[in-house]
Every structure is written in C-alpha cells, then in structure tokens.
Amino acid sequence: MIYRRFLKPFGDRLFALILLILFSPVMIAIALIVWAKLGSPILFKQIRPGLNAKLFKIYKFRSMSDKRDENGELLSDKERLGRFGRILRSSSLDELPQLFNVFRGDMSFIGPRPLLCEYLPRYNAFQASRHEVKPGITGLAQVNGRNAQSWKKRFEYDVYYAKNVGFWLDLKIAFLTISKALKREGVSEDGNATKSPFMGDENGE
C-alpha cells in the first residue's frame, strides 16, 4: 500500500523529470523530423480516461499524415502511417512526450495503457476495473503481446495489474519493456496500423 500510494507516484514524477532533462535533445530532434516529414502539428493530442476514468489530455509525437481521398475524407490509419511513422511507433519514440503526462501526475510509467473515451460505456464491470490505477506508458499487456493480442487477453492483463500493483511486478515489467522495445514485437495487429477497435461484449473480444 505504501508503494502504491506514495513511493510509486513520487518515483514516477522524479524519474520523469530526470528523463525529460536527459532526453530533451532527442525529443527536439524528433520534433524537427516530424515537422519536416509530416508538417504541423508536431504533437498528437487526445483526451483519454485515466485514474477512476477521469479525463486528461495525452501527448504523443505525430506519426500519421493528413492524406485524404478524392472526396476530402481522411484515408485509413494504415494508409496514412508511412515508413517514418512505422519506425517511430515500432521504436516507441512517439511515446516520449508522455513523460510530461507522468510528470503532471496524469499517468504512471507502468500501468494499463489509456484507451479511447468511446470505449468507456462498452466496458463491463471487470473491464472497467482497469481504471483503479493510473494508466501507464507501458504495462503488463504491452510486454505480453502489445497490439497483437486479443482484447479479452489485454483486459485480463490490465485488471490483474490493477489488483496486484507492486514494486517487483513494476520492476519485471520495466525490464521486459526494454527487451520488447528492442525487438519491436507486437506493434500492430494483423491487417491494422495498430489494433482493431474494441466494440464491447462480455468477453472483451
């Protein structure tokens, strides 16, 4: 309980501040490349549900173009995610701006990934319990398949983490995240740029 309520939040903010300072040259370089490749805006911003489903604004480096069809409609995510975007996502470098979210206290380094607001009314009671902890940059689901796993499995991992937060579990996830990031595994689901939408049912599929 002490770790969950005090040590983890304090460690998150301290480590986020240190990483923001250390990675500031990298983030500036990526921002310039995004601007050169995709134009502005450089950052992707979106409202997501956090702890207790409280809404906050998440930040990422933009990875998709604004390409449209002959009717002026945006093309699919897969078509707008070019080679540069795929590299940015597979390396997880697009997540670096979320260090600001961690420093502000909206997120933790480790926790269930913050999903779309439109999913909130689709959750059953089991699935909704993933919001009992702060969302994270990485989590138990991310080191066990990332976007390549089923929604059912993802929710099982998320809820397990929410019920079993602890130092040793966080340490294990941190080391596995480094390994997965280097191997670039599970970045996308077959046939999708990332993962198919969660439409909601009892099994979470």
C-alpha positions as CSV (number, residue, x, y, z in Angstrom):
1,M,0.0,0.0,0.0
2,I,2.9,2.4,0.8
3,Y,4.4,1.7,-2.5
4,R,1.2,2.1,-4.4
5,R,0.1,5.3,-2.7
6,F,3.3,7.2,-2.0
7,L,6.5,5.6,-3.4
8,K,5.3,4.9,-6.9
9,P,3.8,8.4,-7.6
10,F,6.9,10.1,-6.2
11,G,9.2,7.9,-8.1
12,D,7.2,8.4,-11.3
13,R,7.5,12.2,-11.1
14,L,11.1,12.3,-10.1
15,F,12.2,9.8,-12.9
16,A,10.0,11.6,-15.4
17,L,11.8,14.9,-14.6
18,I,15.2,13.3,-14.9
19,L,14.3,11.7,-18.3
20,L,12.8,14.9,-19.6
21,I,16.2,16.6,-19.0
22,L,18.2,13.7,-20.4
23,F,16.1,13.1,-23.5
24,S,15.4,16.8,-24.3
25,P,17.9,16.8,-27.2
26,V,16.4,13.6,-28.6
27,M,12.9,15.0,-28.3
28,I,13.9,18.2,-30.0
29,A,15.5,16.2,-32.9
30,I,12.4,14.1,-33.3
31,A,10.1,17.1,-33.2
32,L,12.2,18.7,-36.1
33,I,12.0,15.5,-38.1
34,V,8.2,15.2,-37.6
35,W,7.8,18.8,-38.7
36,A,9.9,18.1,-41.8
37,K,8.2,14.9,-42.7
38,L,4.6,15.5,-41.7
39,G,4.3,19.2,-41.0
40,S,2.4,20.7,-38.1
41,P,1.1,19.9,-35.6
42,I,4.1,18.1,-34.3
43,L,2.3,16.6,-31.3
44,F,-0.8,14.3,-31.4
45,K,-3.1,15.3,-28.6
46,Q,-6.2,13.4,-27.5
47,I,-8.5,13.1,-24.4
48,R,-8.2,9.8,-22.7
49,P,-9.6,8.4,-19.4
50,G,-7.2,8.0,-16.5
51,L,-7.4,7.0,-12.9
52,N,-11.1,6.5,-11.9
53,A,-11.9,7.3,-15.6
54,K,-11.0,11.0,-15.0
55,L,-10.3,12.6,-18.4
56,F,-6.9,14.0,-19.3
57,K,-5.0,15.1,-22.5
58,I,-2.4,12.6,-23.7
59,Y,0.6,13.7,-25.8
60,K,2.5,11.7,-28.5
61,F,4.6,12.6,-31.4
62,R,2.5,12.7,-34.5
63,S,3.1,9.6,-36.7
64,M,0.4,9.8,-39.4
65,S,0.0,12.1,-42.4
66,D,-3.2,14.0,-43.3
67,K,-3.6,12.3,-46.7
68,R,-7.2,12.3,-48.0
69,D,-9.1,10.7,-50.8
70,E,-10.8,12.5,-53.7
71,N,-13.8,13.4,-51.5
72,G,-11.6,15.0,-48.9
73,E,-12.0,12.2,-46.4
74,L,-9.0,11.1,-44.4
75,L,-7.6,7.8,-45.6
76,S,-7.4,4.8,-43.3
77,D,-4.8,4.8,-40.5
78,K,-2.8,2.1,-42.3
79,E,-2.6,4.2,-45.4
80,R,-1.6,7.4,-43.5
81,L,1.0,5.6,-41.5
82,G,4.1,5.7,-43.8
83,R,7.6,4.3,-43.3
84,F,8.6,7.1,-41.0
85,G,5.5,6.7,-38.8
86,R,6.0,2.9,-38.6
87,I,9.6,3.4,-37.5
88,L,8.6,6.0,-34.9
89,R,5.9,3.7,-33.5
90,S,7.9,0.5,-33.6
91,S,10.7,2.1,-31.7
92,S,8.2,3.6,-29.2
93,L,9.8,7.0,-29.6
94,D,6.4,8.5,-30.4
95,E,5.6,7.9,-26.7
96,L,8.3,10.3,-25.3
97,P,6.0,13.3,-24.9
98,Q,4.1,11.2,-22.4
99,L,6.9,11.9,-19.9
100,F,5.1,15.3,-19.5
101,N,1.9,13.3,-18.6
102,V,3.8,11.3,-16.0
103,F,5.4,14.4,-14.5
104,R,2.0,16.1,-14.3
105,G,0.6,13.1,-12.5
106,D,-1.9,12.1,-15.2
107,M,0.0,8.9,-15.9
108,S,2.4,6.5,-14.4
109,F,5.4,4.8,-16.1
110,I,3.7,1.4,-15.6
111,G,0.0,0.8,-15.8
112,P,-2.8,-0.2,-18.2
113,R,-2.5,1.8,-21.5
114,P,-5.0,4.7,-21.6
115,L,-7.6,3.7,-24.2
116,L,-10.2,5.8,-26.1
117,C,-13.0,7.6,-24.3
118,E,-15.6,6.0,-26.6
119,Y,-14.8,2.6,-25.0
120,L,-15.9,3.7,-21.5
121,P,-19.7,2.8,-21.9
122,R,-18.7,-0.5,-23.6
123,Y,-16.8,-1.9,-20.6
124,N,-18.4,-4.5,-18.3
125,A,-17.6,-4.2,-14.5
126,F,-14.5,-6.4,-14.8
127,Q,-13.0,-4.4,-17.7
128,A,-13.8,-1.1,-16.1
129,S,-11.7,-2.0,-13.0
130,R,-8.6,-1.3,-15.1
131,H,-9.2,2.3,-14.2
132,E,-8.5,1.6,-10.5
133,V,-4.9,2.6,-11.2
134,K,-3.3,5.4,-13.3
135,P,-2.7,4.5,-16.9
136,G,0.9,3.9,-17.9
137,I,3.4,4.4,-20.8
138,T,3.9,0.6,-20.6
139,G,2.2,-2.2,-18.8
140,L,1.7,-5.9,-18.3
141,A,-0.4,-6.2,-21.5
142,Q,2.3,-4.4,-23.5
143,V,5.0,-6.9,-22.5
144,N,2.7,-9.8,-23.3
145,G,1.8,-9.1,-26.9
146,R,1.1,-5.4,-27.1
147,N,-1.4,-4.8,-30.0
148,A,-1.1,-8.3,-31.4
149,Q,-3.2,-9.8,-28.5
150,S,-7.0,-10.1,-28.3
151,W,-9.0,-7.6,-26.3
152,K,-10.0,-10.3,-23.9
153,K,-6.4,-11.1,-23.1
154,R,-5.5,-7.4,-22.8
155,F,-8.2,-6.7,-20.3
156,E,-7.1,-9.8,-18.2
157,Y,-3.6,-8.4,-18.0
158,D,-4.8,-4.9,-17.2
159,V,-7.1,-5.9,-14.5
160,Y,-4.5,-8.3,-13.0
161,Y,-2.1,-5.4,-12.8
162,A,-4.7,-3.1,-11.2
163,K,-5.3,-5.6,-8.5
164,N,-1.7,-6.5,-7.9
165,V,0.4,-3.3,-8.2
166,G,3.8,-3.8,-6.5
167,F,7.5,-2.9,-6.8
168,W,8.7,-6.3,-8.0
169,L,5.9,-6.5,-10.6
170,D,6.8,-3.0,-11.9
171,L,10.5,-3.9,-12.0
172,K,9.7,-7.0,-14.0
173,I,7.6,-5.0,-16.5
174,A,10.2,-2.3,-16.8
175,F,12.9,-4.9,-17.8
176,L,10.6,-6.7,-20.2
177,T,9.6,-3.4,-21.8
178,I,13.2,-2.7,-22.7
179,S,13.5,-6.1,-24.3
180,K,10.3,-5.8,-26.2
181,A,11.1,-2.3,-27.4
182,L,14.5,-3.6,-28.8
183,K,12.8,-6.5,-30.6
184,R,9.9,-4.3,-31.7
185,E,7.4,-7.1,-31.1
186,G,3.6,-6.8,-31.3
187,V,3.5,-3.2,-32.5
188,S,0.4,-3.9,-34.7
189,E,-2.4,-6.4,-35.1
190,D,-2.5,-8.2,-38.4
191,G,-4.3,-6.1,-41.0
192,N,-4.3,-2.9,-38.9
193,A,-2.0,0.0,-38.3
194,T,-2.2,-0.6,-34.6
195,K,-5.3,-2.5,-33.3
196,S,-8.9,-3.0,-34.3
197,P,-11.4,-1.0,-32.2
198,F,-13.0,-2.5,-29.1
199,M,-16.7,-2.8,-29.7
200,G,-17.6,-4.2,-26.3
201,D,-19.0,-7.5,-25.1
202,E,-18.9,-9.7,-22.0
203,N,-15.7,-11.5,-23.0
204,G,-13.9,-8.3,-24.1
205,E,-13.2,-9.7,-27.6
